[in-house]
Amino acid sequence: MFELSISEDDVGIRLDKFLRKQFPNVPASHLFKLVRTKNLRLNNKRVKPEQRLAVGDVVSIRKPLEALSAPVGEVSPKPQAPLKTHIPMGILHEDDWILVLDKPAGMAVHPGSGIPHGTVVDFVRAYLGPKAIRNGFSASPAHRLDKDTSGVLVVAKRRPAMVHFTKLLTEGKVYKRYLALVQGKMPSPRGRIEVALAERQQSYASKLKHGRRMQEARTLWRQLECQSGCSLLSVALETGRTHQIRRHFSSWSRPVLGDTRYGDFAFNRLAKKHWGLGRMFLHACALEFAHPKDGEGMRLFSPLPSELGMVLENMGFGVHKQEGGLALLGLEKKAQKEKKEESR
């Protein structure tokens, strides 16, 4: 009889995937037959292939597997082409569980949509080397950040870290704050946008059958300063919809400057010509969450990129000079106060 104990790195994985990882040379049909014939047990009880594993679980195999004589371990990943150019990427924090990056604008997080390489995933795996894969889990970004948005991005280095961060996001326990420069003056010093947004991942077949599926979305904002017909905003998200900030402010006819999808294209050209804006003015400046290892509160900050600071200076904004760089909003002192005010 074989017994396998589940470690914290395998928490949340399906039983069938765990078995295929442990016994890559054993046919899947053989493994499923063990389940059907009750020769495979979890904590000495019957189990289904799709059952999720927890730390401390014991998988027992009560019948010999001929192919188990082959080496047991991870399937070697396909070799990746080396990065052709150096990708500048600031590291804000790193430990055995997570890697927190200061992502530059113009870099996609994942490959796809015509972007085969040069992504955050490429950078992370080149940086971590052999440690990029741990017990079958490849280090991966734990949340989204648009290609043209800069700022704080968390990468999970272990499966439990990814499970933890996904749970926090689902429960709304990740505090995100952005800096955005939008066209026009806001109607009040602070406010909330509650406009439902169409689900962007909905399939064409689903749209035909059920119609457009709408998702609730809430964005909190505070106007920091207004110059040259534009407003610099501190923005917090209560929900995490795709392109939420960009879509919400565009729905209010106050699009983010430099946004090539939802923005005012004529005004973007003017902003580039007169103020030197060469990218979208949206920056993820702060992120707060509980660490996956022990629940300790983590607060990470990213300074405003120099190219955006130059735009503010060209437009006559003064708030970015008050406390310099990172402390643009006095975030270290104000984040907790703002969070309490916005929750009222």
GUKE-428994 format. One line per 10 residues: number of its first residue (from 1); their letters; for each residue y, x, z of C-alpha. Coordinates in nm, 3 decimals. Layout:
GUKE-428994
NUM	a	Y:X:Z; ...
***
This chain:
GUKE-428994
1	mfelsisedd	0.000:0.000:0.000; 0.349:0.119:-0.087; 0.654:0.040:0.123; 1.016:0.091:0.022; 1.306:0.049:0.265; 1.639:-0.081:0.134; 1.937:0.145:0.206; 2.302:0.042:0.210; 2.340:0.166:-0.147; 2.100:-0.103:-0.271
11	vgirldkflr	2.257:-0.395:-0.084; 2.314:-0.693:-0.312; 2.091:-0.575:-0.598; 1.828:-0.816:-0.734; 1.467:-0.740:-0.645; 1.356:-0.719:-1.011; 1.635:-0.472:-1.096; 1.552:-0.264:-0.788; 1.186:-0.243:-0.891; 1.267:-0.145:-1.250
21	kqfpnvpash	1.493:0.129:-1.117; 1.229:0.260:-0.877; 0.941:0.239:-1.126; 1.087:0.300:-1.473; 0.746:0.378:-1.622; 0.578:0.062:-1.498; 0.590:-0.230:-1.749; 0.813:-0.515:-1.633; 0.527:-0.759:-1.693; 0.318:-0.562:-1.441
31	lfklvrtknl	0.589:-0.589:-1.178; 0.638:-0.962:-1.233; 0.262:-1.015:-1.209; 0.266:-0.853:-0.864; 0.522:-1.115:-0.756; 0.321:-1.405:-0.901; -0.005:-1.289:-0.741; 0.160:-1.238:-0.399; 0.086:-0.864:-0.407; 0.454:-0.785:-0.368
41	rlnnkrvkpe	0.627:-0.895:-0.047; 0.971:-0.866:0.106; 0.966:-0.830:0.484; 0.603:-0.947:0.467; 0.705:-1.276:0.300; 0.678:-1.416:-0.051; 0.976:-1.341:-0.268; 1.135:-1.435:-0.601; 1.241:-1.173:-0.858; 1.607:-1.282:-0.845
51	qrlavgdvvs	1.636:-1.252:-0.465; 1.915:-1.021:-0.345; 1.828:-0.734:-0.114; 1.987:-0.655:0.223; 2.001:-0.333:0.421; 1.687:-0.283:0.628; 1.467:-0.498:0.402; 1.118:-0.360:0.334; 0.950:-0.409:-0.002; 0.570:-0.392:0.022
61	irkplealsa	0.339:-0.346:-0.278; -0.018:-0.435:-0.190; -0.194:-0.333:-0.508; -0.212:0.012:-0.675; 0.014:0.070:-0.972; -0.143:0.305:-1.221; 0.189:0.422:-1.360; 0.331:0.509:-1.018; 0.205:0.862:-1.059; 0.501:0.922:-1.290
71	pvgevspkpq	0.818:1.057:-1.125; 1.008:0.793:-0.935; 1.385:0.790:-0.955; 1.683:0.692:-1.160; 1.672:0.662:-1.535; 1.889:0.936:-1.676; 2.209:0.795:-1.823; 2.289:0.849:-2.188; 2.497:1.162:-2.230; 2.864:1.086:-2.280
81	aplkthipmg	3.089:1.268:-2.518; 3.325:1.497:-2.327; 3.687:1.390:-2.305; 3.878:1.541:-2.595; 4.206:1.567:-2.408; 4.313:1.596:-2.046; 4.399:1.257:-1.897; 4.670:1.281:-1.629; 4.567:1.072:-1.332; 4.698:1.094:-0.978
91	ilheddwilv	4.448:1.052:-0.692; 4.597:0.858:-0.400; 4.285:0.858:-0.180; 3.921:0.962:-0.200; 3.623:0.940:0.031; 3.248:0.886:-0.005; 3.296:0.514:-0.078; 3.606:0.471:-0.294; 3.842:0.659:-0.522; 4.197:0.524:-0.544
101	ldkpagmavh	4.386:0.623:-0.857; 4.747:0.612:-0.971; 4.679:0.482:-1.321; 4.935:0.564:-1.591; 5.054:0.304:-1.840; 4.882:0.305:-2.178; 4.534:0.378:-2.042; 4.268:0.108:-2.062; 4.044:0.065:-1.760; 3.722:-0.006:-1.953
111	pgsgiphgtv	3.607:0.084:-2.306; 3.615:-0.198:-2.558; 3.845:-0.386:-2.794; 3.869:-0.085:-3.023; 3.910:0.166:-2.737; 3.591:0.379:-2.738; 3.706:0.654:-2.500; 3.997:0.790:-2.299; 3.963:0.511:-2.042; 3.972:0.514:-1.663
121	vdfvraylgp	3.592:0.488:-1.663; 3.574:0.804:-1.877; 3.808:0.988:-1.643; 3.619:0.884:-1.331; 3.278:0.985:-1.465; 3.408:1.318:-1.596; 3.574:1.384:-1.259; 3.273:1.289:-1.046; 3.016:1.452:-1.273; 2.656:1.402:-1.147
131	kairngfsas	2.790:1.205:-0.850; 2.919:0.933:-1.083; 2.579:0.761:-1.061; 2.430:0.688:-0.721; 2.102:0.502:-0.675; 2.141:0.340:-1.015; 2.504:0.233:-0.962; 2.772:0.391:-1.179; 3.115:0.438:-1.023; 3.334:0.157:-1.160
141	pahrldkdts	3.682:0.006:-1.114; 3.668:-0.261:-0.843; 3.944:-0.478:-0.993; 4.153:-0.520:-1.308; 4.476:-0.358:-1.416; 4.616:-0.417:-1.764; 4.624:-0.124:-2.006; 5.006:-0.116:-2.011; 5.044:-0.164:-1.633; 5.064:0.145:-1.414
151	gvlvvakrrp	4.987:0.188:-1.046; 4.722:0.159:-0.775; 4.363:0.109:-0.891; 4.052:0.119:-0.671; 3.722:0.258:-0.801; 3.399:0.183:-0.614; 3.175:0.489:-0.590; 2.883:0.299:-0.432; 2.731:-0.043:-0.488; 2.815:-0.171:-0.135
161	amvhftkllt	3.180:-0.079:-0.194; 3.185:-0.289:-0.512; 3.015:-0.583:-0.336; 3.265:-0.556:-0.049; 3.572:-0.543:-0.272; 3.450:-0.834:-0.486; 3.407:-1.040:-0.169; 3.759:-0.953:-0.051; 3.906:-1.053:-0.387; 3.714:-1.383:-0.387
171	egkvykryla	3.844:-1.460:-0.038; 4.201:-1.359:-0.122; 4.200:-1.072:0.127; 4.337:-0.803:-0.103; 4.717:-0.776:-0.081; 4.874:-0.669:-0.412; 5.241:-0.598:-0.480; 5.406:-0.517:-0.811; 5.748:-0.419:-0.940; 5.853:-0.609:-1.249
181	lvqgkmpspr	6.171:-0.611:-1.455; 6.223:-0.948:-1.621; 6.476:-1.089:-1.860; 6.744:-1.312:-1.705; 6.855:-1.390:-1.350; 6.624:-1.571:-1.112; 6.731:-1.915:-0.981; 6.715:-1.806:-0.614; 6.668:-1.489:-0.406; 6.295:-1.556:-0.370
191	grievalaer	6.039:-1.813:-0.476; 5.693:-1.905:-0.590; 5.550:-1.989:-0.932; 5.263:-2.239:-0.926; 5.166:-2.297:-1.287; 4.800:-2.347:-1.381; 4.678:-2.101:-1.646; 4.410:-2.151:-1.909; 4.098:-1.945:-1.843; 4.109:-1.658:-2.092
201	qqsyasklkh	3.735:-1.579:-2.069; 3.628:-1.933:-2.164; 3.399:-1.930:-2.468; 3.476:-2.115:-2.790; 3.170:-2.336:-2.742; 3.284:-2.428:-2.391; 3.631:-2.518:-2.519; 3.481:-2.751:-2.779; 3.255:-2.919:-2.524; 3.480:-2.936:-2.218
211	grrmqeartl	3.832:-2.866:-2.345; 4.059:-2.598:-2.207; 3.964:-2.508:-1.851; 4.271:-2.460:-1.633; 4.282:-2.240:-1.323; 4.529:-2.263:-1.038; 4.759:-1.962:-1.015; 5.026:-1.869:-0.761; 5.276:-1.586:-0.784; 5.533:-1.497:-0.517
221	wrqlecqsgc	5.850:-1.309:-0.608; 6.164:-1.167:-0.452; 6.470:-1.060:-0.651; 6.584:-0.711:-0.553; 6.879:-0.670:-0.788; 7.021:-0.810:-1.112; 7.192:-0.593:-1.375; 7.256:-0.613:-1.749; 7.112:-0.963:-1.768; 6.780:-0.858:-1.612
231	sllsvaletg	6.621:-0.893:-1.268; 6.418:-0.636:-1.077; 6.151:-0.822:-0.879; 5.903:-0.750:-0.604; 5.598:-0.961:-0.696; 5.290:-1.052:-0.492; 4.979:-1.234:-0.616; 4.802:-1.510:-0.428; 4.548:-1.550:-0.710; 4.416:-1.299:-0.962
241	rthqirrhfs	4.420:-1.454:-1.308; 4.420:-1.247:-1.625; 4.777:-1.142:-1.716; 4.900:-1.371:-1.438; 5.239:-1.207:-1.374; 5.316:-1.175:-1.745; 5.212:-1.532:-1.826; 5.386:-1.686:-1.528; 5.726:-1.529:-1.585; 5.702:-1.595:-1.957
251	swsrpvlgdt	5.643:-1.964:-1.874; 5.974:-1.955:-1.685; 6.150:-1.800:-1.990; 6.189:-1.477:-1.795; 5.935:-1.250:-1.962; 5.856:-0.899:-1.841; 6.053:-0.643:-2.037; 5.845:-0.446:-2.285; 5.561:-0.702:-2.289; 5.432:-0.703:-2.647
261	rygdfafnrl	5.216:-1.014:-2.602; 5.420:-1.264:-2.398; 5.764:-1.104:-2.415; 6.086:-1.150:-2.610; 6.035:-0.909:-2.898; 6.402:-0.894:-3.002; 6.512:-0.823:-2.645; 6.238:-0.559:-2.612; 6.384:-0.378:-2.914; 6.728:-0.394:-2.756
271	akkhwglgrm	6.592:-0.259:-2.426; 6.427:0.031:-2.605; 6.742:0.116:-2.805; 6.999:0.088:-2.526; 6.805:0.173:-2.208; 6.512:0.380:-2.331; 6.236:0.137:-2.230; 5.923:0.261:-2.408; 5.658:0.061:-2.219; 5.605:-0.262:-2.029
281	flhacalefa	5.800:-0.266:-1.701; 5.518:-0.371:-1.467; 5.396:-0.138:-1.193; 5.131:-0.200:-0.924; 5.313:-0.029:-0.639; 5.107:-0.129:-0.334; 4.756:-0.238:-0.242; 4.624:-0.332:0.101; 4.259:-0.405:0.188; 3.985:-0.344:0.444
291	hpkdgegmrl	3.778:-0.031:0.385; 3.416:-0.111:0.286; 3.264:0.128:0.540; 3.420:0.010:0.866; 3.682:-0.253:0.782; 3.970:-0.021:0.864; 4.296:-0.134:0.704; 4.394:0.069:0.398; 4.747:0.067:0.253; 4.802:0.265:-0.066
301	fsplpselgm	5.134:0.314:-0.245; 5.226:0.438:-0.590; 5.579:0.567:-0.660; 5.775:0.416:-0.946; 5.703:0.624:-1.260; 5.992:0.841:-1.368; 6.023:0.670:-1.707; 6.083:0.336:-1.536; 6.325:0.488:-1.287; 6.524:0.625:-1.581
311	vlenmgfgvh	6.546:0.276:-1.735; 6.682:0.131:-1.410; 6.941:0.409:-1.392; 7.047:0.351:-1.752; 7.088:-0.020:-1.677; 7.301:0.041:-1.368; 7.049:-0.057:-1.099; 7.104:0.105:-0.761; 6.816:-0.019:-0.547; 6.583:0.254:-0.674
321	kqegglallg	6.811:0.521:-0.525; 6.829:0.379:-0.174; 6.520:0.533:-0.023; 6.390:0.730:-0.318; 6.070:0.708:-0.522; 5.784:0.563:-0.320; 6.001:0.371:-0.072; 6.174:0.168:-0.341; 6.118:-0.151:-0.145; 6.091:0.009:0.195
331	lekkaqkekk	5.729:-0.096:0.158; 5.601:0.100:0.455; 5.821:-0.109:0.687; 5.846:-0.440:0.502; 5.500:-0.515:0.367; 5.368:-0.680:0.681; 5.690:-0.878:0.736; 5.694:-1.004:0.376; 5.329:-1.103:0.391; 5.394:-1.318:0.699
341	eesr	5.701:-1.481:0.542; 5.521:-1.558:0.216; 5.224:-1.716:0.392; 5.445:-1.980:0.553
***
